[in-house]
Amino acid sequence: MIRDGKLTPLKGEFRGGDAVEQDSEGNYYISSWSQGKVWKINRETEESTVLVEGLKSAADFYLEENNNRLLVPDMMAGIIYAVDIKK
């Protein structure tokens, strides 16, 4: 994240981060292939919220902002989940 012209790390630990996307409001979404989780990072507070966990391997996702969701493939399970981003 860039603050005051300087690159700073996001708060939290996101081991195995696979995909990162920013929505039109400035929030970030991160998936972890190794942890099977997807987080939403609030643009103002930088606090993270787990949107989904317990996947075998959360891979690169698709941000479908007009439908308020992420399409998240669980690669090891062979399933795609629609995850609500308005949590």
N, C-alpha and C positions, 0 to 999 in steps of 0.2 A: 504494500500500500504506500502511496506517496503522500506525505504530510509535510507542509511547509517546504516543498521542493526537495525533501529527503526521502529516500527509500527506507521504510521501516517494516519489520516482520509483523504479520498478523498475530494477535493474541491466541494462545492455545497451541496444542500439539496435534498435528494432522499427519501422523505417520502413514506412509504409503499413499500420499496424495496423488491422485491420478488425473482428475479433471478439475479445472477452476473456471468459473464463469461469473461475470458481473451483470446484474440486471439494470434496467433503466433508472432505478432509484439508487443505485450505487452499492447495493448489497452484493456480497459474494457467496458463491456456492462451491463447496469442495467435496469431492468424493474420495474415499480411500479404498483402493483395491484390496489391500491387506487387512484392513479392519472391518470392511463390510459396512461402512457408515457413509452418510451424507450430512454435511453441516450447512447451515445458513449463518453467515457472518453479518451482523448489523453494521451498516456503514457509519453510523454515528457513534455507537458505543464500542464497536469491534467485538462485542460479546457473541459467542457462538451458541447455536441451538442445534441439537441433533434432530434432523428431519426424519431420518430412517436409520435403523441399525439392525444387525442380525443377518445381513446378507452374507453369502459366501464370498462374494467379490464384487463390490460396487465399482463398475468401470466408468468410462467416459459417458457422460449423460448429455441429454439435449434439453436446453432451457426453452420451454414453450410458454413464454411469459403471458401471451394473450389468453391462455387457459389456466394461468396460475399454477403451473406444475413443471416438474422435471420428469423426463422419461429416463429412468435409470435401469440399465441392464445389469442383472446379476449374472455375470459371465459363467461362473462355475455351475450355477443352477439352471441356466438356460431360460431365464424369465426376465421380462421387462416390467418394471413397476412404474406407475404414475404416482408421483409424490407431490403432495400439496405444498406450495412454497409460501402460503400466507399464514403459517404458524407463528 
